Amino acid sequence: MDNEIQLISDGDGLAVLGNEADVERFLVSEGLSSKDLGVQRLKSAVGIGAVAAQVGSDIAANSGRWVKLTPKSARLVKKYGLRESSKTGLGTGVVKGQKGQIRGFVEFVKGPRSLLSNPAVLANAAKLMSQVAMQQTMDEITDYLATIDAKVDDVLRAQKDAVLARMIGVGFVVEEVMTIREKRRGVDEITWSKVQAAPTAIAETQVYALRQLDAVAEKMERKDKIGGLATTAKEAESAVREWLAVLARCFQLQDAMAVLELDRVLDVSPEELNEHRLGLKAARQDRLELILRTTERLLARMNAAADTANAKVLLHPAKSPAVVQSSNHVATCVSDFHALLGIEAGGQSSEERRWAHAAAEVRDKALEAGVKGVDTARSLGSDTLDRAGSVTEKLSSGIAERVRRRRGRDEEPDGKG
């Protein structure tokens, strides 16, 4: 496998396998950042026999890096034309090189020495890719929670609901098992038994948080007066921020459970590994869509409140802008949350109308209407004068005509003289 770079894409990330120097050269030439894939874990899926021994030695001599699929790296997948399998959902190919140079074309290798030709190795590689991707999201959520200065445990402790109280303990247990996994390079039966009940508690908390966001949206919808709308919108800022933090923590723990689950399936049912991975991927997408629907409803209500406030800015020059500011703050929080989870949405912030701008707009319209009124009056006045002049002229002409007729009769000769 000299100078060969083997590529695997699962739609979310790209695995780059090969000699460490070749892999590094390839990534640098394409301008891609990457994370260690942990390629040594592939050896557990090789099996036994001469072919397995050869593949295993190839694994030992190779490096593996994982690249998150972005628009740039997605173009790379398209550039190299990876061949996609309808069964596994994976795109694979081999970039051939020569004398330390990557030529940049793909060759599909079916020989026994190719890692991509071994179904078990391929399924395990896909598992590693999913785990690395989810662990990166988990790390990003940790950074997100630190950035917004939200102590999720504090939020949970402030609630009296038993569902949320269980969430704290579940989080501790899942983190403990993740630590054990790193030390043992796997999840045995004893370790797995500790977290088997965790998914239920996490799901209940997620549903609770989504309902709280729906409650915020419904409360905004019930307010029609600017005073109440401003108060409710301000309260929504902190409430939405807290419940998004809870949702982020739920998503983080759900990804952690998926990481553990994939390791467990590899141990007990390796032949079902790929199908299980695809099932977890579909379930994760369902959770994202559920979150998207809830947050989009919330944004729609906040934007409607901003539109109402904008329409009444002249009557409420202080409270109307406050409603818009709160709406925009919520929209920013939701947008950051969507970006964190890779959710694509089209929400936009409302533009705040300042009182002065609105007043100037009304003034300009009034002036425009006034000018039109004066022009109309002038036009009407001219028409009236013209009509009056015409009537006067006709009247004068009539009088003059009658005067002439009378004079004519007076000057006629008297036939009796």
Sine and cosine of phi, psi and omega as CSV:
sin_phi,cos_phi,sin_psi,cos_psi,sin_omega,cos_omega
0.00,0.00,0.49,0.87,0.00,-1.00
-0.89,0.46,0.72,-0.69,0.07,-1.00
0.86,0.50,0.41,0.91,0.09,-1.00
-0.97,-0.26,0.70,-0.71,0.11,-0.99
-0.91,-0.41,0.90,-0.43,0.01,-1.00
-1.00,-0.09,0.77,-0.64,-0.08,-1.00
-0.91,-0.42,0.66,-0.75,0.08,-1.00
-0.71,-0.70,0.78,-0.63,0.04,-1.00
-0.84,-0.54,0.72,-0.70,0.05,-1.00
-0.92,-0.39,0.24,0.97,-0.01,-1.00
1.00,-0.04,-0.37,0.93,0.02,-1.00
-0.93,-0.37,-0.48,0.88,-0.03,-1.00
-0.50,-0.86,0.14,-0.99,0.00,-1.00
-0.79,-0.61,0.83,-0.56,0.09,-1.00
-1.00,-0.08,0.73,-0.68,0.01,-1.00
-0.88,-0.48,0.93,-0.38,-0.09,-1.00
-0.90,-0.44,0.61,-0.80,0.04,-1.00
0.38,-0.92,-0.16,-0.99,0.08,-1.00
-0.85,0.53,0.66,-0.75,-0.11,-0.99
-0.81,0.59,-0.70,0.72,-0.01,-1.00
-0.91,0.41,-0.66,0.75,0.01,-1.00
-0.91,0.40,-0.66,0.75,0.01,-1.00
-0.88,0.47,-0.72,0.69,0.00,-1.00
-0.89,0.46,-0.68,0.73,0.01,-1.00
-0.89,0.46,-0.67,0.75,0.01,-1.00
-0.89,0.47,-0.73,0.68,-0.03,-1.00
-0.91,0.42,-0.64,0.77,0.03,-1.00
-0.91,0.41,-0.67,0.74,-0.02,-1.00
-0.90,0.44,-0.49,0.87,0.00,-1.00
-1.00,-0.09,-0.08,1.00,0.02,-1.00
0.92,0.39,0.66,0.75,-0.08,-1.00
-0.93,-0.37,0.66,-0.75,0.14,-0.99
-1.00,-0.05,0.46,-0.89,-0.13,-0.99
-0.51,-0.86,0.15,-0.99,0.08,-1.00
-0.79,-0.62,0.41,-0.91,0.02,-1.00
-0.91,0.42,0.75,-0.66,-0.03,-1.00
-1.00,0.06,-0.29,0.96,-0.07,-1.00
0.95,0.30,0.76,0.66,-0.13,-0.99
-0.89,0.46,-0.38,0.93,0.01,-1.00
-0.88,0.47,-0.39,0.92,0.01,-1.00
-0.95,0.31,-0.21,0.98,0.03,-1.00
-0.92,0.38,-0.41,0.91,-0.08,-1.00
-0.88,0.48,-0.46,0.89,-0.02,-1.00
-0.93,0.36,-0.27,0.96,-0.04,-1.00
-0.98,-0.19,-0.01,1.00,-0.11,-0.99
-0.96,0.29,-0.64,0.77,-0.05,-1.00
1.00,-0.08,-0.48,-0.88,-0.04,-1.00
-0.77,-0.64,0.18,-0.98,0.02,-1.00
0.94,-0.35,0.10,-1.00,-0.06,-1.00
-0.90,0.43,-0.70,0.71,0.01,-1.00
-0.89,0.46,-0.69,0.73,0.01,-1.00
-0.88,0.47,-0.63,0.78,0.00,-1.00
-0.89,0.46,-0.65,0.76,0.00,-1.00
-0.92,0.38,-0.72,0.69,0.02,-1.00
-0.88,0.47,-0.65,0.76,0.01,-1.00
-0.88,0.48,-0.63,0.78,0.04,-1.00
-0.93,0.38,-0.57,0.82,0.06,-1.00
-0.90,0.44,-0.66,0.75,0.03,-1.00
-0.88,0.47,-0.70,0.72,-0.03,-1.00
-0.87,0.49,-0.52,0.85,-0.07,-1.00
-1.00,-0.02,0.05,1.00,-0.11,-0.99
-0.88,-0.47,0.25,-0.97,0.02,-1.00
-0.89,-0.45,0.43,-0.90,0.05,-1.00
-0.69,-0.72,0.75,-0.66,0.03,-1.00
-0.81,-0.59,0.48,-0.88,0.00,-1.00
-0.89,-0.45,0.73,-0.68,0.00,-1.00
-0.88,-0.48,0.81,-0.58,0.06,-1.00
-0.94,0.34,0.72,-0.69,-0.02,-1.00
-0.97,0.25,0.90,-0.44,0.11,-0.99
-0.88,-0.48,0.09,-1.00,0.07,-1.00
-0.79,0.61,-0.58,0.81,-0.01,-1.00
-0.94,0.35,-0.76,0.65,-0.03,-1.00
-0.95,0.30,-0.45,0.89,0.07,-1.00
-0.91,0.40,-0.58,0.81,0.08,-1.00
-0.91,0.42,-0.52,0.85,0.03,-1.00
-0.91,0.41,-0.67,0.74,0.04,-1.00
-0.86,0.50,-0.68,0.74,0.02,-1.00
-0.92,0.38,-0.61,0.79,-0.02,-1.00
-0.87,0.50,-0.68,0.74,-0.05,-1.00
-1.00,0.00,-0.01,1.00,0.14,-0.99
0.81,0.58,0.80,0.61,-0.02,-1.00
-0.89,0.45,0.58,-0.81,-0.01,-1.00
-1.00,0.05,0.84,-0.54,-0.06,-1.00
-1.00,-0.10,0.67,-0.74,0.04,-1.00
-0.99,-0.16,0.80,-0.60,0.02,-1.00
-0.93,0.36,-0.42,0.91,-0.03,-1.00
-0.97,0.23,-0.72,0.70,-0.06,-1.00
-0.99,-0.12,-0.35,0.94,-0.08,-1.00
0.97,0.26,0.23,0.97,-0.04,-1.00
-0.97,-0.26,0.58,-0.81,0.14,-0.99
-0.98,-0.21,0.75,-0.67,-0.06,-1.00
-0.71,-0.70,0.39,-0.92,0.07,-1.00
0.00,-1.00,0.20,-0.98,-0.02,-1.00
-0.80,-0.60,0.82,-0.57,0.08,-1.00
-1.00,-0.02,0.86,-0.51,-0.04,-1.00
-1.00,0.01,0.60,-0.80,0.05,-1.00
-0.74,-0.67,0.14,-0.99,0.01,-1.00
-0.50,-0.86,0.79,-0.61,0.03,-1.00
0.81,0.59,0.72,0.69,0.07,-1.00
0.98,0.19,0.09,1.00,0.00,-1.00
-0.93,-0.37,0.68,-0.73,0.06,-1.00
-1.00,-0.06,0.91,-0.42,-0.06,-1.00
-0.96,0.28,-0.55,0.84,0.06,-1.00
1.00,-0.06,0.49,0.87,0.14,-0.99
-0.78,-0.62,0.38,-0.92,-0.12,-0.99
-0.96,-0.28,0.70,-0.72,0.07,-1.00
-0.82,-0.58,0.71,-0.70,-0.05,-1.00
-1.00,-0.10,0.92,-0.39,-0.12,-0.99
-0.98,-0.20,0.75,-0.67,0.00,-1.00
-0.90,-0.44,0.03,1.00,-0.04,-1.00
-0.93,0.36,0.30,-0.95,-0.06,-1.00
-0.91,0.40,-0.34,0.94,-0.04,-1.00
-0.99,0.14,-0.22,0.98,0.01,-1.00
-0.98,0.20,0.75,-0.66,0.07,-1.00
-0.87,0.49,-0.52,0.85,-0.07,-1.00
-0.95,0.30,-0.23,0.97,-0.02,-1.00
-1.00,0.03,-0.12,0.99,-0.01,-1.00
-0.98,-0.19,0.94,-0.35,-0.07,-1.00
-0.84,0.55,-0.64,0.77,-0.03,-1.00
-0.92,0.39,-0.68,0.74,0.03,-1.00
-0.90,0.43,-0.67,0.75,-0.01,-1.00
-0.89,0.45,-0.69,0.72,0.01,-1.00
-0.90,0.44,-0.65,0.76,0.01,-1.00
-0.94,0.35,-0.59,0.81,0.06,-1.00
-0.89,0.46,-0.66,0.75,0.03,-1.00
-0.90,0.43,-0.60,0.80,0.06,-1.00
-0.88,0.47,-0.72,0.69,0.02,-1.00
-0.87,0.49,-0.64,0.77,0.02,-1.00
-0.88,0.47,-0.70,0.72,0.02,-1.00
-0.89,0.46,-0.66,0.75,-0.02,-1.00
-0.92,0.39,-0.68,0.73,0.02,-1.00
-0.90,0.44,-0.66,0.75,0.00,-1.00
-0.89,0.46,-0.71,0.71,-0.02,-1.00
-0.93,0.36,-0.60,0.80,0.04,-1.00
-0.92,0.40,-0.56,0.83,0.07,-1.00
-0.91,0.41,-0.68,0.73,0.05,-1.00
-0.88,0.48,-0.65,0.76,0.03,-1.00
-0.88,0.48,-0.67,0.74,0.04,-1.00
-0.90,0.43,-0.65,0.76,0.00,-1.00
-0.92,0.40,-0.57,0.82,0.05,-1.00
-0.92,0.40,-0.64,0.77,0.07,-1.00
-0.86,0.52,-0.71,0.71,0.03,-1.00
-0.90,0.43,-0.63,0.77,0.01,-1.00
-0.88,0.48,-0.73,0.68,-0.01,-1.00
-0.90,0.43,-0.58,0.81,0.04,-1.00
-0.94,0.34,-0.60,0.80,-0.03,-1.00
-0.90,0.43,-0.68,0.73,-0.02,-1.00
-1.00,0.09,0.07,1.00,0.06,-1.00
0.83,0.56,0.66,0.75,0.00,-1.00
-0.96,-0.30,0.86,-0.51,0.08,-1.00
-1.00,-0.04,0.99,-0.16,-0.11,-0.99
-0.86,0.50,-0.64,0.77,0.00,-1.00
-0.88,0.48,-0.60,0.80,0.04,-1.00
-0.90,0.43,-0.66,0.76,0.04,-1.00
-0.88,0.47,-0.69,0.72,-0.03,-1.00
-0.92,0.39,-0.65,0.76,-0.03,-1.00
-0.92,0.39,-0.47,0.88,-0.01,-1.00
-0.95,0.32,-0.23,0.97,0.00,-1.00
-1.00,-0.09,0.54,-0.84,0.00,-1.00
-0.99,-0.14,-0.07,1.00,-0.04,-1.00
-0.93,0.36,0.71,-0.70,-0.04,-1.00
-0.91,0.42,-0.52,0.86,0.00,-1.00
-0.88,0.48,-0.70,0.71,-0.01,-1.00
-0.95,0.31,-0.53,0.85,0.02,-1.00
-0.89,0.46,-0.61,0.79,0.01,-1.00
-0.91,0.40,-0.45,0.89,-0.09,-1.00
-0.89,0.46,-0.58,0.81,-0.03,-1.00
-0.89,0.45,-0.76,0.66,0.00,-1.00
-0.90,0.44,-0.63,0.78,0.03,-1.00
-0.87,0.49,-0.67,0.74,0.01,-1.00
-0.87,0.49,-0.68,0.74,0.02,-1.00
-0.89,0.46,-0.67,0.74,-0.04,-1.00
-0.92,0.39,-0.70,0.71,-0.01,-1.00
-0.88,0.47,-0.69,0.72,0.02,-1.00
-0.89,0.45,-0.60,0.80,0.03,-1.00
-0.90,0.44,-0.70,0.71,-0.02,-1.00
-0.92,0.39,-0.59,0.81,0.05,-1.00
-0.89,0.46,-0.60,0.80,0.04,-1.00
-0.91,0.40,-0.69,0.73,0.03,-1.00
-0.89,0.46,-0.64,0.76,0.01,-1.00
-0.85,0.53,-0.68,0.73,-0.01,-1.00
-0.90,0.44,-0.57,0.82,-0.01,-1.00
-0.97,0.25,-0.59,0.80,-0.10,-1.00
-0.99,-0.15,-0.12,0.99,-0.01,-1.00
0.86,0.51,0.62,0.78,0.02,-1.00
0.22,-0.98,0.00,-1.00,-0.02,-1.00
-0.79,-0.61,0.96,-0.29,0.01,-1.00
-1.00,0.08,0.01,-1.00,-0.09,-1.00
-0.89,0.45,-0.66,0.75,-0.02,-1.00
-0.90,0.43,-0.72,0.69,-0.01,-1.00
-0.90,0.44,-0.68,0.74,-0.03,-1.00
-0.90,0.44,-0.57,0.82,-0.03,-1.00
-0.88,0.47,-0.41,0.91,-0.03,-1.00
-0.93,0.36,-0.46,0.89,-0.13,-0.99
-0.90,-0.44,0.16,0.99,-0.08,-1.00
-0.89,0.46,-0.51,0.86,-0.01,-1.00
-1.00,0.02,-0.08,1.00,-0.09,-1.00
-0.90,0.44,-0.68,0.74,-0.06,-1.00
-0.82,0.57,-0.59,0.81,0.00,-1.00
-0.91,0.42,-0.73,0.69,0.00,-1.00
-0.90,0.43,-0.63,0.77,0.01,-1.00
-0.91,0.41,-0.70,0.72,-0.01,-1.00
-0.90,0.43,-0.65,0.76,0.02,-1.00
-0.89,0.46,-0.65,0.76,0.02,-1.00
-0.92,0.39,-0.63,0.77,0.03,-1.00
-0.88,0.48,-0.72,0.69,0.02,-1.00
-0.88,0.48,-0.67,0.74,0.01,-1.00
-0.87,0.50,-0.71,0.70,-0.01,-1.00
-0.90,0.44,-0.65,0.76,0.03,-1.00
-0.90,0.44,-0.62,0.78,0.04,-1.00
-0.92,0.40,-0.58,0.82,0.05,-1.00
-0.91,0.42,-0.62,0.79,0.06,-1.00
-0.92,0.39,-0.62,0.79,0.08,-1.00
-0.89,0.46,-0.61,0.79,0.01,-1.00
-0.90,0.43,-0.63,0.77,0.06,-1.00
-0.88,0.48,-0.70,0.71,0.00,-1.00
-0.89,0.46,-0.70,0.72,-0.01,-1.00
-0.91,0.41,-0.59,0.80,0.03,-1.00
-0.91,0.42,-0.63,0.77,0.06,-1.00
-0.89,0.45,-0.61,0.79,-0.06,-1.00
-0.93,0.37,-0.52,0.86,-0.06,-1.00
-0.97,0.23,-0.27,0.96,-0.03,-1.00
-1.00,0.00,0.79,-0.61,0.02,-1.00
-0.86,-0.50,-0.29,0.96,0.05,-1.00
-1.00,-0.04,0.61,-0.79,-0.11,-0.99
-0.87,0.50,-0.63,0.78,-0.01,-1.00
-0.86,0.51,-0.78,0.63,0.02,-1.00
-0.92,0.39,-0.57,0.82,0.01,-1.00
-0.91,0.41,-0.65,0.76,-0.01,-1.00
-0.91,0.42,-0.67,0.74,0.01,-1.00
-0.91,0.42,-0.72,0.70,-0.02,-1.00
-0.91,0.41,-0.63,0.77,0.01,-1.00
-0.90,0.43,-0.62,0.78,0.02,-1.00
-0.92,0.40,-0.66,0.75,0.04,-1.00
-0.90,0.43,-0.54,0.84,-0.02,-1.00
-0.90,0.43,-0.51,0.86,-0.02,-1.00
-0.82,0.57,-0.81,0.59,-0.05,-1.00
-0.96,0.28,-0.60,0.80,-0.03,-1.00
-0.90,0.44,-0.72,0.69,-0.01,-1.00
-0.90,0.44,-0.67,0.75,0.00,-1.00
-0.86,0.51,-0.70,0.72,-0.03,-1.00
-0.92,0.38,-0.69,0.72,-0.06,-1.00
-0.96,0.29,-0.47,0.88,0.13,-0.99
-0.92,0.38,-0.58,0.81,0.06,-1.00
-0.90,0.44,-0.65,0.76,0.04,-1.00
-0.90,0.43,-0.68,0.73,0.04,-1.00
-0.88,0.48,-0.65,0.76,0.02,-1.00
-0.88,0.47,-0.67,0.74,0.02,-1.00
-0.90,0.43,-0.65,0.76,0.05,-1.00
-0.86,0.50,-0.72,0.69,-0.02,-1.00
-0.90,0.44,-0.62,0.79,0.02,-1.00
-0.88,0.47,-0.71,0.70,0.00,-1.00
-0.94,0.34,-0.56,0.83,0.05,-1.00
-0.91,0.41,-0.62,0.78,0.08,-1.00
-0.92,0.40,-0.62,0.78,0.04,-1.00
-0.89,0.46,-0.66,0.75,0.03,-1.00
-0.89,0.45,-0.61,0.79,0.03,-1.00
-0.91,0.42,-0.63,0.78,0.05,-1.00
-0.87,0.50,-0.73,0.69,0.01,-1.00
-0.91,0.42,-0.64,0.77,-0.04,-1.00
-0.90,0.43,-0.65,0.76,0.01,-1.00
-0.89,0.45,-0.65,0.76,0.06,-1.00
-0.89,0.45,-0.65,0.76,-0.03,-1.00
-0.92,0.40,-0.67,0.74,0.02,-1.00
-0.89,0.45,-0.62,0.78,0.03,-1.00
-0.86,0.50,-0.59,0.81,-0.02,-1.00
-0.97,0.25,-0.66,0.76,-0.14,-0.99
-0.99,-0.16,-0.49,0.87,-0.02,-1.00
-0.58,-0.81,0.92,0.39,-0.08,-1.00
-0.86,0.51,-0.48,0.88,-0.01,-1.00
-0.94,0.34,-0.28,0.96,0.00,-1.00
-0.98,-0.21,0.12,0.99,-0.12,-0.99
-0.86,0.51,-0.75,0.67,-0.08,-1.00
-0.91,0.41,-0.68,0.73,0.02,-1.00
-0.90,0.45,-0.61,0.79,0.02,-1.00
-0.92,0.38,-0.64,0.77,0.05,-1.00
-0.86,0.50,-0.70,0.72,0.01,-1.00
-0.91,0.42,-0.59,0.81,0.05,-1.00
-0.91,0.42,-0.68,0.73,0.04,-1.00
-0.90,0.44,-0.61,0.79,0.02,-1.00
-0.90,0.43,-0.68,0.74,0.02,-1.00
-0.91,0.41,-0.66,0.75,0.01,-1.00
-0.90,0.43,-0.62,0.79,0.03,-1.00
-0.90,0.44,-0.66,0.75,0.02,-1.00
-0.91,0.43,-0.60,0.80,0.05,-1.00
-0.88,0.48,-0.65,0.76,0.02,-1.00
-0.90,0.43,-0.65,0.76,0.02,-1.00
-0.89,0.46,-0.67,0.74,-0.01,-1.00
-0.92,0.38,-0.59,0.81,0.06,-1.00
-0.90,0.44,-0.69,0.72,0.04,-1.00
-0.89,0.45,-0.66,0.75,0.00,-1.00
-0.88,0.48,-0.71,0.71,-0.02,-1.00
-0.88,0.48,-0.67,0.74,-0.02,-1.00
-0.92,0.39,-0.72,0.69,-0.03,-1.00
-0.94,0.35,-0.52,0.85,0.06,-1.00
-0.93,0.38,-0.61,0.79,0.08,-1.00
-0.88,0.47,-0.66,0.75,0.02,-1.00
-0.88,0.47,-0.72,0.69,0.00,-1.00
-0.89,0.46,-0.61,0.79,0.00,-1.00
-0.89,0.46,-0.67,0.74,0.02,-1.00
-0.93,0.38,-0.65,0.76,0.01,-1.00
-0.91,0.41,-0.65,0.76,0.03,-1.00
-0.92,0.39,-0.60,0.80,0.05,-1.00
-0.90,0.44,-0.64,0.77,0.05,-1.00
-0.89,0.45,-0.65,0.76,0.03,-1.00
-0.90,0.44,-0.64,0.77,0.04,-1.00
-0.89,0.45,-0.66,0.75,0.04,-1.00
-0.88,0.47,-0.68,0.73,0.01,-1.00
-0.90,0.43,-0.67,0.74,0.01,-1.00
-0.88,0.48,-0.59,0.80,-0.03,-1.00
-0.94,0.34,-0.35,0.94,-0.06,-1.00
-0.90,-0.44,0.39,0.92,-0.12,-0.99
-0.92,0.40,-0.51,0.86,0.00,-1.00
-0.93,0.36,-0.61,0.80,0.00,-1.00
-0.98,0.19,-0.43,0.90,-0.03,-1.00
-0.74,-0.67,0.95,0.30,-0.11,-0.99
-0.91,0.42,-0.31,0.95,0.00,-1.00
-0.99,-0.16,-0.71,0.71,-0.11,-0.99
-0.98,0.18,-0.53,0.85,-0.01,-1.00
-0.89,0.46,-0.75,0.66,0.06,-1.00
-0.88,0.48,-0.52,0.85,0.01,-1.00
-0.91,0.42,-0.62,0.78,0.05,-1.00
-0.89,0.46,-0.70,0.71,-0.01,-1.00
-0.91,0.43,-0.65,0.76,0.01,-1.00
-0.89,0.46,-0.69,0.73,0.03,-1.00
-0.90,0.44,-0.66,0.75,0.03,-1.00
-0.88,0.48,-0.69,0.73,0.01,-1.00
-0.92,0.39,-0.58,0.82,0.04,-1.00
-0.90,0.44,-0.71,0.71,0.03,-1.00
-0.89,0.46,-0.67,0.74,0.00,-1.00
-0.88,0.48,-0.62,0.78,0.03,-1.00
-0.92,0.40,-0.68,0.74,0.02,-1.00
-0.88,0.48,-0.70,0.71,-0.01,-1.00
-0.92,0.39,-0.65,0.76,0.01,-1.00
-0.88,0.47,-0.69,0.73,0.05,-1.00
-0.89,0.46,-0.64,0.77,0.01,-1.00
-0.91,0.41,-0.68,0.73,0.05,-1.00
-0.87,0.49,-0.70,0.71,-0.01,-1.00
-0.88,0.47,-0.61,0.79,0.00,-1.00
-0.87,0.50,-0.68,0.73,-0.07,-1.00
-1.00,-0.05,0.02,1.00,0.01,-1.00
0.97,0.25,0.43,0.90,0.02,-1.00
-1.00,0.03,0.78,-0.63,0.05,-1.00
-1.00,-0.09,0.85,-0.52,0.01,-1.00
-0.61,-0.79,0.30,-0.95,-0.10,-1.00
-0.93,-0.38,0.42,0.91,-0.02,-1.00
-0.92,0.39,0.64,-0.77,0.01,-1.00
-0.79,-0.62,0.47,-0.88,0.04,-1.00
-0.98,0.20,0.45,-0.89,0.06,-1.00
-0.99,0.11,0.49,-0.87,0.02,-1.00
-1.00,-0.04,0.83,-0.56,-0.04,-1.00
-0.96,0.29,0.76,-0.65,0.06,-1.00
-0.99,-0.11,0.90,-0.44,0.04,-1.00
-0.95,0.31,0.49,-0.87,-0.02,-1.00
-0.85,0.52,-0.68,0.73,-0.04,-1.00
-0.88,0.48,-0.66,0.75,0.01,-1.00
-0.90,0.43,-0.68,0.74,0.01,-1.00
-0.91,0.42,-0.66,0.75,0.01,-1.00
-0.90,0.43,-0.67,0.74,0.02,-1.00
-0.89,0.46,-0.60,0.80,0.01,-1.00
-0.90,0.44,-0.71,0.70,0.02,-1.00
-0.90,0.43,-0.66,0.76,0.01,-1.00
-0.87,0.49,-0.72,0.70,0.00,-1.00
-0.88,0.48,-0.65,0.76,0.03,-1.00
-0.91,0.42,-0.62,0.78,0.01,-1.00
-0.91,0.42,-0.69,0.72,0.02,-1.00
-0.89,0.46,-0.66,0.75,0.02,-1.00
-0.88,0.47,-0.67,0.75,0.03,-1.00
-0.92,0.39,-0.59,0.81,0.01,-1.00
-0.91,0.42,-0.68,0.73,0.02,-1.00
-0.88,0.47,-0.69,0.72,0.03,-1.00
-0.89,0.46,-0.58,0.81,0.01,-1.00
-0.91,0.41,-0.68,0.74,0.02,-1.00
-0.90,0.44,-0.70,0.71,0.02,-1.00
-0.87,0.49,-0.64,0.77,0.01,-1.00
-0.91,0.41,-0.68,0.73,0.01,-1.00
-0.88,0.47,-0.68,0.74,0.02,-1.00
-0.88,0.47,-0.68,0.74,-0.01,-1.00
-0.89,0.45,-0.70,0.71,0.01,-1.00
-0.91,0.42,-0.64,0.77,0.02,-1.00
-0.89,0.46,-0.69,0.73,0.00,-1.00
-0.90,0.44,-0.69,0.73,0.01,-1.00
-0.89,0.45,-0.65,0.76,-0.01,-1.00
-0.90,0.43,-0.70,0.71,0.02,-1.00
-0.89,0.45,-0.66,0.75,0.02,-1.00
-0.88,0.47,-0.70,0.71,0.01,-1.00
-0.91,0.41,-0.62,0.78,0.02,-1.00
-0.90,0.43,-0.66,0.75,0.03,-1.00
-0.89,0.46,-0.65,0.76,-0.01,-1.00
-0.90,0.43,-0.67,0.74,0.03,-1.00
-0.90,0.43,-0.68,0.73,0.00,-1.00
-0.88,0.47,-0.67,0.74,-0.01,-1.00
-0.89,0.46,-0.69,0.72,0.02,-1.00
-0.90,0.43,-0.65,0.76,0.00,-1.00
-0.90,0.43,-0.69,0.72,0.01,-1.00
-0.88,0.47,-0.68,0.73,0.00,-1.00
-0.88,0.48,-0.63,0.78,0.00,-1.00
-0.91,0.42,-0.68,0.73,0.00,-1.00
-0.90,0.43,-0.71,0.71,0.00,-1.00
-0.88,0.48,-0.62,0.79,0.00,-1.00
-0.92,0.40,-0.64,0.77,0.01,-1.00
-0.93,0.38,-0.60,0.80,0.03,-1.00
-0.89,0.45,-0.69,0.72,0.00,-1.00
-0.89,0.45,-0.66,0.75,0.01,-1.00
-0.89,0.45,-0.67,0.74,-0.01,-1.00
-0.90,0.44,-0.69,0.72,0.02,-1.00
-0.88,0.48,-0.61,0.79,0.01,-1.00
-0.90,0.44,-0.62,0.79,0.03,-1.00
-0.94,0.34,-0.61,0.79,-0.05,-1.00
-0.93,0.36,-0.50,0.87,-0.04,-1.00
-1.00,0.02,-0.07,1.00,0.03,-1.00
-0.92,0.39,0.63,-0.78,-0.03,-1.00
-0.92,0.38,0.59,-0.81,0.02,-1.00
-0.99,0.13,0.86,-0.51,-0.09,-1.00
-0.94,0.34,-0.25,0.97,0.00,-1.00
-0.99,0.11,-0.26,0.97,-0.03,-1.00
-0.98,0.19,0.00,0.00,0.00,0.00
